Amino acid sequence: MPKALRHILACASAALLPAMAAGQEAAAPQVSIANARLAVMQLATGIGADVSDLVEAGPERAIYLQSGAATLADLDRATEEAGAPEAVTTRGAGYRLSLPVVVVQGAELSISEGEELTLDRRAGAFLLSLGETRITGARIAAQGGAHPKIDGFRPFIAGVGRQSLAVRDSEIAHLGYGDAPHAAGLHIGGRGMLGRGEAGALSGNRFLGLRGVTLSGVDGFKITENRFQASTGTALHVRTGAEGVIAGNEILGTHGAQALHLSDVSRSEVRDNTLRRGGGKGLRVDNGAHGVALSGNTLADFEGTAVTLAERADCLRLSDNRITRNDGAGLALRGGGTLIAEGNRILDNDGPGIALHRQAPGASALLIRNRVAGNRVGIRGSEMTHVRLAMNDLSDQLPRLLGGDLDQLTPTVLKAGAGPARADVIVEGLAAREALALRRDAADRAFEACRSGGAI
């Protein structure tokens, strides 16, 4: 960050702290209009964001909810009393913001059932929550022409702190720009001094035409029953979080590198989601993710690989997923650790059904009772350390059962099972041998051992 910008933000921080302290003592909502750099300073310091464009070319003023609990109607009245009637304008149940709104720590903003909030793109409006913002049954969208100074700018909603944002049963449309996570569209950053408490829920929403939804440093996240449609970037990106749930969501028609991306996420569940028709890849799990269970998901019709496990992602379990009709591989492990895949249906992909490449030292892949059919090749492997193929159904994958380094083992696999559906072999390097019978709960036991740091 340039020295001049650091000086500006330091001065802004000093100016904001007294206002926060005074605001916390008052019971009624207190609203003021002040320099917008106070707001972007909180982004810069709270979640390590690069806000140079907003400092240099963004709006000069912002609306600050300094204390108390307020509604959009309260903001409308307060800005008019403050001599800035143009900051919030109304039409019926609709409100239009031409300035950013900042909810200061200790304050609460509610946007409620049936309300519509428009963020003026040309004016550089956005919503930043340092306190608590609750959006329920509302619609928030960007409107207006291009920003005159910031190329590609679209308004965004960003929260600093795990409890900073909760969004339920709402429609959020046409927000987000650029590659910075805080400006993706909807962002929650949970680390730092404001990162206390349980995460607010994101449930029952429709996210339409956003750049994306991002969560960073948020433990205990719950992302359920949402519909992500026509995202221009990664629809949902969760980074550095633990003990979370992503369940029952639909992600459709994405245009980013992947529809769903989990980075450095641990002890979390991804279940019963539908991901379809993406311009890139489906699901990517990487950057040291550990102990993630993916079950009951459908991934179909992507232009790339459906599921990618990479960059030291370890102790991952995939069970009962349906992966079909993708232009790349169905399931690809690239530079990852231990994988347990059981009961998946991997069908009709233009690449390998399962691709194992460059297993991490000491890692194992346990592939049990998967149905692999109609793919370009069934299971392809290279640079493997330890793989067990047990009771997988490749009967409709003939003649290309195995590929890569595994190709030469096809006779061994066929002989071991007296048919492709019953083979149970262990592959170590380029050697294969028949295995002892597996227990029925082998996948459960292996996943628990892996999550506890033991060998499978």
QUIKA-V888387 format. One record per residue. N is the residue number from 1. RES is the residue in one letter. NEAR is the number of other C-alpha atoms within 10 Angstrom. Layout:
((N,RES,NEAR) (N,RES,NEAR))
//
This chain:
((1,M,10) (2,P,7) (3,K,8) (4,A,9) (5,L,16) (6,R,14) (7,H,11) (8,I,14) (9,L,21) (10,A,15) (11,C,14) (12,A,19) (13,S,17) (14,A,11) (15,A,14) (16,L,19) (17,L,13) (18,P,10) (19,A,16) (20,M,18) (21,A,14) (22,A,12) (23,G,22) (24,Q,18) (25,E,11) (26,A,12) (27,A,11) (28,A,13) (29,P,20) (30,Q,21) (31,V,24) (32,S,15) (33,I,20) (34,A,15) (35,N,16) (36,A,22) (37,R,24) (38,L,24) (39,A,29) (40,V,23) (41,M,24) (42,Q,23) (43,L,22) (44,A,17) (45,T,17) (46,G,20) (47,I,23) (48,G,13) (49,A,17) (50,D,17) (51,V,20) (52,S,14) (53,D,13) (54,L,18) (55,V,19) (56,E,13) (57,A,13) (58,G,22) (59,P,19) (60,E,15) (61,R,19) (62,A,23) (63,I,26) (64,Y,26) (65,L,29) (66,Q,26) (67,S,27) (68,G,20) (69,A,19) (70,A,20) (71,T,15) (72,L,22) (73,A,15) (74,D,15) (75,L,24) (76,D,21) (77,R,14) (78,A,21) (79,T,20) (80,E,14) (81,E,12) (82,A,11) (83,G,10) (84,A,14) (85,P,13) (86,E,14) (87,A,21) (88,V,23) (89,T,16) (90,T,16) (91,R,8) (92,G,7) (93,A,12) (94,G,16) (95,Y,20) (96,R,23) (97,L,26) (98,S,23) (99,L,24) (100,P,27) (101,V,24) (102,V,28) (103,V,27) (104,V,27) (105,Q,21) (106,G,18) (107,A,26) (108,E,22) (109,L,25) (110,S,15) (111,I,22) (112,S,17) (113,E,15) (114,G,13) (115,E,18) (116,E,22) (117,L,21) (118,T,23) (119,L,28) (120,D,23) (121,R,25) (122,R,20) (123,A,20) (124,G,26) (125,A,27) (126,F,27) (127,L,22) (128,L,28) (129,S,28) (130,L,26) (131,G,24) (132,E,25) (133,T,25) (134,R,19) (135,I,22) (136,T,21) (137,G,17) (138,A,19) (139,R,22) (140,I,24) (141,A,22) (142,A,24) (143,Q,17) (144,G,13) (145,G,12) (146,A,16) (147,H,18) (148,P,14) (149,K,14) (150,I,15) (151,D,11) (152,G,12) (153,F,23) (154,R,31) (155,P,28) (156,F,30) (157,I,25) (158,A,27) (159,G,29) (160,V,29) (161,G,30) (162,R,30) (163,Q,25) (164,S,30) (165,L,27) (166,A,19) (167,V,22) (168,R,22) (169,D,18) (170,S,25) (171,E,21) (172,I,24) (173,A,22) (174,H,22) (175,L,30) (176,G,30) (177,Y,22) (178,G,15) (179,D,11) (180,A,12) (181,P,24) (182,H,30) (183,A,25) (184,A,28) (185,G,30) (186,L,26) (187,H,26) (188,I,29) (189,G,27) (190,G,27) (191,R,19) (192,G,15) (193,M,11) (194,L,19) (195,G,20) (196,R,15) (197,G,14) (198,E,16) (199,A,21) (200,G,23) (201,A,18) (202,L,20) (203,S,22) (204,G,20) (205,N,23) (206,R,20) (207,F,26) (208,L,21) (209,G,23) (210,L,28) (211,R,31) (212,G,32) (213,V,27) (214,T,22) (215,L,24) (216,S,24) (217,G,21) (218,V,28) (219,D,25) (220,G,18) (221,F,22) (222,K,19) (223,I,21) (224,T,22) (225,E,20) (226,N,23) (227,R,20) (228,F,25) (229,Q,20) (230,A,22) (231,S,28) (232,T,23) (233,G,26) (234,T,25) (235,A,31) (236,L,24) (237,H,22) (238,V,24) (239,R,21) (240,T,19) (241,G,23) (242,A,22) (243,E,16) (244,G,21) (245,V,19) (246,I,22) (247,A,22) (248,G,19) (249,N,23) (250,E,18) (251,I,24) (252,L,20) (253,G,21) (254,T,30) (255,H,21) (256,G,20) (257,A,19) (258,Q,26) (259,A,32) (260,L,22) (261,H,21) (262,L,24) (263,S,21) (264,D,20) (265,V,28) (266,S,25) (267,R,18) (268,S,21) (269,E,20) (270,V,21) (271,R,22) (272,D,20) (273,N,23) (274,T,18) (275,L,26) (276,R,23) (277,R,21) (278,G,27) (279,G,21) (280,G,22) (281,K,32) (282,G,32) (283,L,22) (284,R,22) (285,V,26) (286,D,22) (287,N,19) (288,G,21) (289,A,28) (290,H,25) (291,G,26) (292,V,26) (293,A,20) (294,L,21) (295,S,22) (296,G,18) (297,N,22) (298,T,20) (299,L,27) (300,A,25) (301,D,22) (302,F,27) (303,E,19) (304,G,22) (305,T,28) (306,A,33) (307,V,24) (308,T,24) (309,L,25) (310,A,24) (311,E,19) (312,R,21) (313,A,30) (314,D,28) (315,C,30) (316,L,25) (317,R,23) (318,L,23) (319,S,21) (320,D,20) (321,N,22) (322,R,19) (323,I,27) (324,T,25) (325,R,23) (326,N,29) (327,D,20) (328,G,23) (329,A,32) (330,G,34) (331,L,24) (332,A,25) (333,L,24) (334,R,21) (335,G,20) (336,G,30) (337,G,25) (338,T,28) (339,L,27) (340,I,24) (341,A,23) (342,E,24) (343,G,20) (344,N,22) (345,R,21) (346,I,28) (347,L,24) (348,D,24) (349,N,30) (350,D,20) (351,G,23) (352,P,31) (353,G,33) (354,I,24) (355,A,22) (356,L,25) (357,H,20) (358,R,17) (359,Q,25) (360,A,21) (361,P,13) (362,G,10) (363,A,19) (364,S,25) (365,A,25) (366,L,21) (367,L,22) (368,I,22) (369,R,20) (370,N,22) (371,R,22) (372,V,28) (373,A,24) (374,G,22) (375,N,27) (376,R,21) (377,V,26) (378,G,30) (379,I,27) (380,R,23) (381,G,23) (382,S,17) (383,E,16) (384,M,22) (385,T,18) (386,H,21) (387,V,22) (388,R,20) (389,L,21) (390,A,25) (391,M,22) (392,N,20) (393,D,21) (394,L,24) (395,S,16) (396,D,17) (397,Q,22) (398,L,14) (399,P,10) (400,R,19) (401,L,26) (402,L,25) (403,G,20) (404,G,16) (405,D,17) (406,L,21) (407,D,16) (408,Q,14) (409,L,18) (410,T,16) (411,P,9) (412,T,16) (413,V,28) (414,L,16) (415,K,14) (416,A,17) (417,G,16) (418,A,11) (419,G,13) (420,P,21) (421,A,20) (422,R,20) (423,A,22) (424,D,24) (425,V,21) (426,I,20) (427,V,22) (428,E,14) (429,G,15) (430,L,15) (431,A,13) (432,A,19) (433,R,15) (434,E,18) (435,A,15) (436,L,10) (437,A,10) (438,L,12) (439,R,9) (440,R,8) (441,D,8) (442,A,14) (443,A,21) (444,D,14) (445,R,12) (446,A,20) (447,F,25) (448,E,15) (449,A,14) (450,C,22) (451,R,18) (452,S,11) (453,G,11) (454,G,10) (455,A,14) (456,I,20))
//
